[in-house]
Amino acid sequence: MCLTVMVTSIKKDKPYDPACVLNVGDHEFIRHPSYMLYRMANTVFAPHVSNMVAQNYYIVRADIQQSVLERISAGLYASDNTTGVVMKYAKSVGI
């Protein structure tokens, strides 16, 4: 299984989950202040992810820095929007 969490840009005058904000420079992919969309986090089968990469639906990017991963992980637990199923999975795999 894999845990997936989308990242989306912060839009002016739109509410967002402040549990984990990513800024330009946190990763090459981040070009605007962004946040993790924990309410849409999900678990998917690893072969599905591999298939999506093979079909170019998912694009492989450079790894993120450990410190950014730690912020994303902490945000998963801090967010009021993380579902119980996702929280249970994250705890079970030591995220």
DOFI-311263 format. One record per residue (C-alpha): x, y, z; residue in three letters. Coordinates in steps of 0.5 Angstrom, whole numbers, plus 500, padded with zeros to 3 digits. Layout:
N
XYZala
...
This chain:
95
500500500met
502507499cys
499513502leu
498519498thr
497526499val
495532494met
499538494val
495545492thr
496552491ser
494557496ile
489561493lys
487568495lys
481569500asp
480561500lys
480557506pro
486552507tyr
488547511asp
494551515pro
497544518ala
503544513cys
504550508val
510549503leu
513555500asn
517556494val
524553495gly
521547499asp
521543493his
523544485glu
515543484phe
513548489ile
512554485arg
507558489his
505558497pro
502551497ser
499546502tyr
497539503met
490537502leu
490532508tyr
482531507arg
484528500met
489523503ala
488516501asn
491509501thr
492506494val
496499492phe
503500490ala
502496484pro
497502482his
502507483val
507504479ser
502503473asn
500510474met
507512473val
508507467ala
502511464gln
505518465asn
499519469tyr
503520475tyr
510524474ile
516522478val
520528481arg
526529485ala
526526492asp
524532498ile
529533503gln
528530510gln
526536514ser
520537509val
518530509leu
518531517glu
513537516arg
508534512ile
508528516ser
507532522ala
502536519gly
498529517leu
497528525tyr
496536526ala
490537521ser
483536523asp
482534516asn
486527516thr
481522516thr
481516521gly
483511516val
489515514val
491516521met
490509523lys
494507516tyr
500512518ala
501510525lys
501503523ser
507504518val
510509523gly
509515519ile
